[in-house]
Amino acid sequence: MRAMNALDPLPYADSPPIGPAFEVRRAGPEGAPPTPLVFASPHSGRLYPEEMMSAAALDAVSIRRSEDAFVDDLIAEAPELGATVITANFARAYIDLNREPFELDPQMFSDPLPEFARARTARVAAGLGAIARIVSEGQEIYRRKLTFAEASRRIEGAHRPYHAALAELLDEARSAHGFAILVDWHSMPAAAAKAGGGRDRPCDIVLGDRFGAACAGVLPTRVERELEALGYRVTRNTPYAGGYTTEHYGQPHRRGHALQIEINRALYLDEATLAPTSGFERLREHIGQLTRALADADWSALKP
C-alpha cells in the first residue's frame, strides 16, 4: 500500500490527461470473475492535472477536501477476497465520475454550452456538477471561467474511459453469473453523518439504493446485517440515496444491482489534516470481513 501522507505535494498530470484514468484489479481471469461482485471507488483519485491547478483559486490542500480520501486503500484487499475493483486516478474535483458526463453549470464557462450540457439539476445548483464549482466547505475552486473545450477534455479523457471499463466489468459478471452486483464506495464528512443518524449519535454507514429502485432488497439487507454485527450504526438513503452510478447501473430488471456505501470519515480520517487515524486499520479489516461475507453469500435469489 502507498505511503499515506495526504499532505505530500500533489502529483500532477500533463494536459490533456495522459496515462490511465482508472485502475482495475481483477479477482480472477479476465472474463471469468469468481463472484458477481464489482467494487468501485470513483472519488478517491489523487491526480490533479496542471490544466486544472493553473486555473484554481484554492491551494492543493483545500481542493483535496472534496476527495473520498483513502477509500481505495480501504477496499484494496477486495480482489484477494473475490471482488473485482475499479478505482479512479483523477481527482473528484477534476471530474466527478458520479455525475452525468455533461452535468455542467453554464455559469462556470466563458463560452456557451451546447444545449445538452446545460444541466439544470439540484447538484449543479449546489455547485457540485460533473465539474464542481466548489469544494465541500463551499469555497470556489476557480479564479477564472473555464471553456467547454476544457470540460470536454476531462469528460473524454477520464469520465468516458472509467465508465466504459466499469460497464465492461459488470457485463463480465453478468455473463459469468447471470447478474452483477456493484458496490460503489464513498466517504462522507462527519457533519453529514449527523443528518443520517442524529446529532447525539451520528450514523457510521449510509446505504444508498435509490429507495429500493437500484437493487433487490436482499443486497442492502445483507450488507446492513453484516455491518451491524461488526458494531456499526447503519442507515439507508439519508442523507445519500445514491448518485449517477447507482442510478445508471442499478437496474434489477436487467440483472444489474447497485448499492452505494458512504462511510463516516470520522471512523478513519482526520478531516483537518487529511491523514488516516488509528481507526483506519480496524475499518479496513472490517471491510475485508464484509467483502468475504458477500463473496461467500448465496445470491440465488438474484438469478433470473
Secondary structure by P-SEA (a helix, b strand, c coil): cccccccccbbbbccccccccbbbbbccccccccccbbbbbccccccccaaaaaaccccccccccccccccccccccccccbbbbbbbcccccccccccccccccccccccccccccccccccccccccccccccccccccccccccaaaaaaaaaacaaaaaaaaaaaaaaaaaaccbbbbbbbbcccaaaaaaaccccccccbbbbccccccccaaaaaaaaaaaaaacccccccccccccccccccccccccbbbbbbbccccccccccccccccaaaaaaaaaaaaaaaaaacccccccc
